[in-house]
């Protein structure tokens, strides 16, 4: 058996492959795999778009018949063990003659969790799991959210001044964040399946909410643009209803937030959504305990004004605050970008 540091090294290469598929595979998870033989990587693979190869089969497809015999495959998620559109990966691994399987995370679907171990071991294959487990969990957090909570993972993106304002004068269309930060937002759009905004934001800003970056793979379909409104919209006036991606726009009127998220996962195969909206809708998601992650861009300015980045009811006592776990801070030009997951212990108010 290899030592922990060697296992971690190969698994992190598999994670790099998984990252390449982020945003491209829903409703499936973005999984990566590497096949190692004689201490060398002989094949790499990643999950393709729904209906295409899973990571294990993608890696094996590169090799000649018999090329993987006696090798070890490192894969970020437990190999699937049931027949799907691309066939069970456990079957492909056995047929290829692989002698050892190392995976990072057990399948979050309780009907599949751990099944691969028994199948592979019965075929005489050594199995080891739990390598880089937390990194592998983070990689597919949207898929896990759908499997365990019945709703997509929600990332709240906002840009604000140092005093927490997103205020602009009425009808003023100036950006608070800089151009480099806005490019980063396009990269984030490339990672998600849907962008959620409000009718208020559509009427005020007339946004496109599309990916406009040459750094995003041509495989990436434009994310769904989901508009939540209480009073309807005159669809003839706004870009998202009339541009070349108008078939990617959805409208929900007077429906509970949790129900909307559930419908997006069930009907549209959405694993991850991003909020790009004003303070009122952001606050409603926050009050409902439906935000899982924040990405906040701070511009080096103070604006004053009344329009906070998050509205809603807020908290009455400090212990009910929302906290972020191990947030990262990055300087992007003169802006600061803070990103972190909402702590599971930070909010005690019941979900609505």
C-alpha positions as CSV (number, residue, x, y, z in Angstrom):
1,X,0.0,0.0,0.0
2,X,1.3,3.5,-0.9
3,X,1.9,6.0,1.8
4,X,-0.5,8.9,2.5
5,X,1.6,11.5,0.8
6,X,1.8,9.5,-2.5
7,X,-2.0,8.9,-2.4
8,X,-2.6,12.6,-1.8
9,X,-0.4,13.6,-4.7
10,X,-2.2,11.4,-7.2
11,X,-5.6,12.3,-5.9
12,X,-4.9,16.0,-6.2
13,X,-4.1,15.3,-9.9
14,X,-7.5,13.7,-10.2
15,X,-9.0,16.8,-8.5
16,X,-7.4,19.0,-11.1
17,X,-9.2,16.9,-13.8
18,X,-12.5,17.3,-11.9
19,X,-12.1,21.0,-11.8
20,X,-11.8,21.1,-15.6
21,X,-15.4,19.8,-15.7
22,X,-16.9,22.1,-13.1
23,X,-20.1,23.6,-14.5
24,X,-20.2,21.2,-17.5
25,X,-21.7,18.0,-16.1
26,X,-25.0,18.7,-14.3
27,X,-27.1,16.9,-13.2
28,X,-24.0,14.6,-12.8
29,X,-21.1,15.6,-10.5
30,X,-17.8,16.8,-11.9
31,X,-15.4,13.9,-11.2
32,X,-11.8,13.4,-12.1
33,X,-9.6,10.3,-12.5
34,X,-6.0,9.4,-13.1
35,X,-4.6,6.0,-13.9
36,X,-1.1,5.3,-12.4
37,X,1.2,2.5,-13.4
38,X,4.9,2.1,-12.4
39,X,4.6,5.5,-10.6
40,X,3.6,7.3,-13.8
41,X,0.3,8.7,-14.9
42,X,-0.7,6.8,-18.0
43,X,-4.2,8.3,-18.5
44,X,-6.4,11.1,-17.2
45,X,-10.1,11.5,-17.4
46,X,-13.0,13.6,-16.3
47,X,-16.8,13.5,-16.4
48,X,-18.2,14.7,-19.6
49,X,-21.5,16.3,-20.3
50,X,-24.6,14.4,-19.2
51,X,-24.9,11.2,-21.3
52,X,-21.1,11.1,-22.0
53,X,-18.4,9.2,-20.3
54,X,-17.8,9.3,-16.5
55,X,-14.3,10.0,-15.4
56,X,-13.2,6.4,-15.1
57,X,-14.4,5.5,-18.6
58,X,-13.0,8.7,-20.0
59,X,-9.5,7.8,-18.7
60,X,-9.7,4.2,-19.8
61,X,-10.8,5.2,-23.3
62,X,-7.3,6.7,-23.9
63,X,-5.5,3.4,-23.4
64,X,-5.1,0.4,-25.7
65,X,-6.8,-2.8,-24.6
66,X,-4.8,-4.2,-21.6
67,X,-3.0,-0.9,-21.1
68,X,-4.5,-0.5,-17.6
69,X,-3.8,-4.1,-16.4
70,X,-2.2,-4.0,-12.9
71,X,-2.6,-0.2,-12.6
72,X,-4.1,1.9,-9.9
73,X,-7.0,4.3,-10.7
74,X,-7.5,7.4,-8.5
75,X,-10.9,8.9,-8.7
76,X,-12.5,11.7,-6.7
77,X,-15.8,10.0,-6.2
78,X,-16.8,6.4,-5.6
79,X,-17.2,4.6,-9.0
80,X,-20.8,4.2,-10.0
81,X,-22.0,0.6,-9.8
82,X,-25.3,0.8,-11.6
83,X,-26.2,0.8,-15.3
84,X,-26.7,4.3,-16.7
85,X,-26.4,5.9,-20.1
86,X,-22.6,5.2,-20.0
87,X,-22.6,1.9,-18.2
88,X,-21.4,1.1,-14.7
89,X,-17.8,2.3,-14.0
90,X,-17.2,-0.7,-11.7
91,X,-17.7,-3.0,-14.8
92,X,-15.2,-1.0,-16.9
93,X,-12.6,-1.1,-14.1
94,X,-12.9,-4.8,-13.7
95,X,-12.8,-5.4,-17.4
96,X,-9.7,-3.3,-17.8
97,X,-7.7,-5.4,-15.3
98,X,-7.1,-2.6,-12.8
99,X,-5.7,-4.0,-9.6
100,X,-6.3,-1.1,-7.2
101,X,-9.0,1.6,-6.8
102,X,-8.5,4.6,-4.6
103,X,-11.3,7.1,-4.3
104,X,-11.9,10.2,-2.3
105,X,-15.5,10.4,-1.4
106,X,-18.3,7.8,-0.9
107,X,-21.3,8.4,-3.2
108,X,-23.7,10.7,-1.3
109,X,-26.7,8.9,-2.8
110,X,-27.7,6.4,-0.1
111,X,-28.8,3.9,-2.7
112,X,-25.3,3.7,-4.2
113,X,-23.1,4.6,-1.2
114,X,-20.4,1.9,-0.6
115,X,-21.8,-0.5,-3.3
116,X,-18.6,-0.2,-5.4
117,X,-16.4,-1.5,-2.6
118,X,-18.2,-4.9,-2.5
119,X,-18.3,-5.3,-6.2
120,X,-14.6,-4.4,-6.7
121,X,-13.4,-6.5,-3.8
122,X,-15.3,-9.5,-5.0
123,X,-13.4,-9.2,-8.3
124,X,-10.1,-9.2,-6.4
125,X,-9.4,-5.5,-6.6
126,X,-7.9,-3.6,-3.7
127,X,-10.0,-0.6,-2.6
128,X,-9.1,2.4,-0.5
129,X,-11.2,5.4,0.2
130,X,-11.1,8.7,2.0
131,X,-8.1,10.2,0.3
132,X,-8.4,14.0,0.2
133,X,-12.0,13.5,1.3
134,X,-12.8,17.1,2.2
135,X,-11.4,18.5,-1.1
136,X,-13.4,15.9,-3.0
137,X,-16.5,16.8,-1.0
138,X,-16.0,20.5,-1.8
139,X,-15.6,19.8,-5.5
140,X,-19.1,18.3,-5.8
141,X,-20.9,20.3,-3.1
142,X,-23.7,21.1,-5.5
143,X,-24.4,17.5,-6.4
144,X,-24.3,16.6,-2.7
145,X,-26.8,19.3,-1.9
146,X,-29.3,18.0,-4.4
147,X,-28.8,14.4,-3.2
148,X,-29.1,15.1,0.5
149,X,-31.3,18.3,0.7
150,X,-33.3,18.2,-2.5
151,X,-32.1,21.6,-3.6
152,X,-29.1,23.2,-5.4
153,X,-26.1,24.7,-3.7
154,X,-26.6,28.5,-3.5
155,X,-23.7,31.0,-4.0
156,X,-24.5,34.6,-3.1
157,X,-22.3,37.0,-5.2
158,X,-22.4,40.7,-4.4
159,X,-20.2,43.8,-4.8
160,X,-20.2,46.5,-2.2
161,X,-18.4,49.5,-0.9
162,X,-16.3,49.3,2.3
163,X,-19.3,50.4,4.3
164,X,-21.5,47.6,2.9
165,X,-23.5,49.5,0.4
166,X,-24.5,48.6,-3.1
167,X,-26.2,52.0,-3.5
168,X,-26.2,53.9,-6.7
169,X,-28.2,57.0,-7.5
170,X,-31.5,56.1,-9.2
171,X,-30.9,54.9,-12.7
172,X,-27.1,55.3,-12.3
173,X,-25.4,52.3,-14.0
174,X,-21.9,52.6,-12.6
175,X,-20.1,49.5,-11.4
176,X,-18.6,49.4,-7.9
177,X,-16.2,46.7,-8.7
178,X,-13.3,46.9,-11.2
179,X,-12.9,45.2,-14.5
180,X,-10.8,42.4,-13.2
181,X,-13.4,41.6,-10.6
182,X,-16.1,41.5,-13.2
183,X,-14.0,39.1,-15.2
184,X,-13.9,36.9,-12.1
185,X,-17.7,37.0,-12.0
186,X,-17.8,35.6,-15.6
187,X,-15.6,32.8,-14.5
188,X,-17.9,32.0,-11.6
189,X,-20.9,32.0,-14.0
190,X,-19.0,29.3,-15.8
191,X,-19.1,27.2,-12.7
192,X,-22.8,27.4,-12.0
193,X,-25.9,26.0,-13.7
194,X,-28.3,28.9,-13.1
195,X,-28.2,32.6,-12.1
196,X,-31.0,33.8,-9.9
197,X,-32.0,37.5,-10.0
198,X,-35.1,39.6,-9.1
199,X,-37.6,41.3,-11.3
200,X,-36.5,44.5,-9.6
201,X,-32.9,44.0,-10.8
202,X,-34.1,43.3,-14.3
203,X,-36.2,46.4,-14.4
204,X,-33.4,48.6,-12.9
205,X,-30.3,47.2,-14.7
206,X,-31.6,45.3,-17.7
207,X,-28.7,42.8,-17.3
208,X,-27.7,40.1,-19.8
209,X,-26.5,37.6,-17.1
210,X,-24.5,35.7,-19.6
211,X,-20.9,34.3,-19.7
212,X,-18.7,36.7,-21.7
213,X,-15.2,35.4,-21.2
214,X,-12.8,33.6,-23.6
215,X,-11.5,31.6,-20.7
216,X,-14.6,29.6,-20.4
217,X,-14.8,26.3,-22.3
218,X,-16.9,26.2,-25.4
219,X,-18.5,23.1,-23.9
220,X,-20.3,25.3,-21.4
221,X,-23.9,26.1,-22.1
222,X,-25.1,29.5,-20.9
223,X,-26.5,29.2,-17.4
224,X,-30.2,29.4,-16.9
225,X,-31.4,32.9,-16.0
226,X,-34.0,32.7,-13.3
227,X,-36.1,35.7,-12.5
228,X,-38.1,35.9,-9.3
229,X,-40.9,38.4,-9.3
230,X,-44.0,39.3,-7.4
231,X,-45.8,41.4,-10.0
232,X,-44.7,40.0,-13.4
233,X,-42.6,41.6,-16.1
234,X,-43.2,43.2,-19.5
235,X,-41.0,40.7,-21.3
236,X,-40.8,42.8,-24.5
237,X,-38.6,45.4,-22.8
238,X,-35.7,43.3,-21.3
239,X,-32.6,41.7,-22.8
240,X,-32.9,38.3,-21.1
241,X,-36.3,37.7,-22.8
242,X,-35.2,38.7,-26.3
243,X,-31.5,37.9,-26.9
244,X,-30.1,34.8,-28.5
245,X,-30.3,32.9,-25.2
246,X,-33.9,33.7,-24.4
247,X,-34.7,30.0,-24.2
248,X,-32.5,29.9,-21.2
249,X,-34.7,32.3,-19.2
250,X,-37.2,31.2,-16.6
251,X,-39.7,33.3,-14.6
252,X,-41.2,32.3,-11.2
253,X,-43.9,34.5,-9.8
254,X,-45.0,34.4,-6.1
255,X,-43.5,31.0,-5.4
256,X,-41.6,30.1,-2.2
257,X,-37.9,30.2,-2.6
258,X,-37.3,26.7,-1.4
259,X,-39.9,25.4,-3.9
260,X,-38.2,27.3,-6.7
261,X,-34.9,25.7,-5.9
262,X,-36.4,22.3,-5.7
263,X,-38.0,22.7,-9.1
264,X,-34.7,23.9,-10.6
265,X,-33.0,20.7,-9.5
266,X,-35.9,18.3,-10.3
267,X,-36.9,19.8,-13.7
268,X,-33.7,21.5,-15.0
269,X,-30.9,19.3,-13.5
270,X,-29.5,22.3,-11.7
271,X,-26.8,21.5,-9.0
272,X,-25.5,25.0,-8.3
273,X,-27.0,28.5,-8.6
274,X,-25.6,31.9,-8.1
275,X,-27.5,34.9,-6.7
276,X,-26.9,38.1,-8.6
277,X,-29.5,40.4,-7.2
278,X,-30.3,43.4,-5.0
279,X,-30.4,43.5,-1.3
280,X,-34.1,42.6,-0.9
281,X,-33.9,39.2,-2.6
282,X,-30.5,38.5,-1.1
283,X,-32.0,39.2,2.3
284,X,-34.9,36.9,1.7
285,X,-32.6,34.0,0.8
286,X,-30.5,34.8,3.9
287,X,-33.6,34.9,6.2
288,X,-34.7,31.5,4.8
289,X,-31.3,29.9,5.4
290,X,-30.9,29.2,1.7
291,X,-27.4,30.7,1.2
292,X,-24.5,28.2,1.3
293,X,-21.6,30.3,0.2
294,X,-20.7,33.9,-0.2
295,X,-18.4,35.6,-2.8
296,X,-18.1,39.3,-1.9
297,X,-16.2,41.9,-3.8
298,X,-15.2,45.0,-1.8
299,X,-14.4,48.1,-3.7
300,X,-12.0,50.6,-2.0
301,X,-14.6,53.3,-1.5
302,X,-17.2,54.6,1.0
303,X,-20.5,55.6,-0.5
304,X,-22.9,56.1,2.4
305,X,-26.6,55.8,1.5
306,X,-29.3,53.4,2.6
307,X,-29.1,50.5,0.2
308,X,-27.3,47.6,2.0
309,X,-26.0,44.6,0.1
310,X,-28.4,42.4,2.2
311,X,-31.8,43.4,3.3
312,X,-34.4,41.1,5.0
313,X,-35.2,40.9,8.6
314,X,-31.6,40.4,9.8
315,X,-30.8,39.1,13.3
316,X,-31.9,40.3,16.7
317,X,-29.1,38.8,18.7
318,X,-25.5,38.3,17.7
319,X,-25.4,34.6,18.3
320,X,-27.8,34.2,15.3
321,X,-25.3,35.7,13.0
322,X,-24.1,34.0,9.8
323,X,-20.5,33.1,9.9
324,X,-18.1,31.9,7.2
325,X,-15.8,28.9,7.6
326,X,-12.2,29.4,6.6
327,X,-12.8,32.3,4.2
328,X,-10.3,33.2,1.6
329,X,-9.3,36.8,0.8
330,X,-7.8,37.8,-2.5
331,X,-6.8,41.1,-3.9
332,X,-8.0,41.7,-7.4
333,X,-6.6,44.9,-8.7
334,X,-7.7,47.4,-6.0
335,X,-10.7,45.3,-5.0
336,X,-10.8,42.6,-2.3
337,X,-12.6,39.4,-2.9
338,X,-13.8,37.4,0.1
339,X,-15.1,33.9,-0.4
340,X,-16.3,31.3,2.1
341,X,-18.9,28.7,3.0
342,X,-21.6,29.6,5.5
343,X,-21.0,27.8,8.7
344,X,-23.6,25.1,9.5
345,X,-23.5,26.3,13.1
346,X,-23.9,30.0,12.5
347,X,-27.7,30.3,12.0
348,X,-30.3,29.0,14.4
349,X,-33.4,30.5,12.9
350,X,-35.8,27.9,11.4
351,X,-35.9,27.7,7.6
352,X,-39.1,29.1,6.1
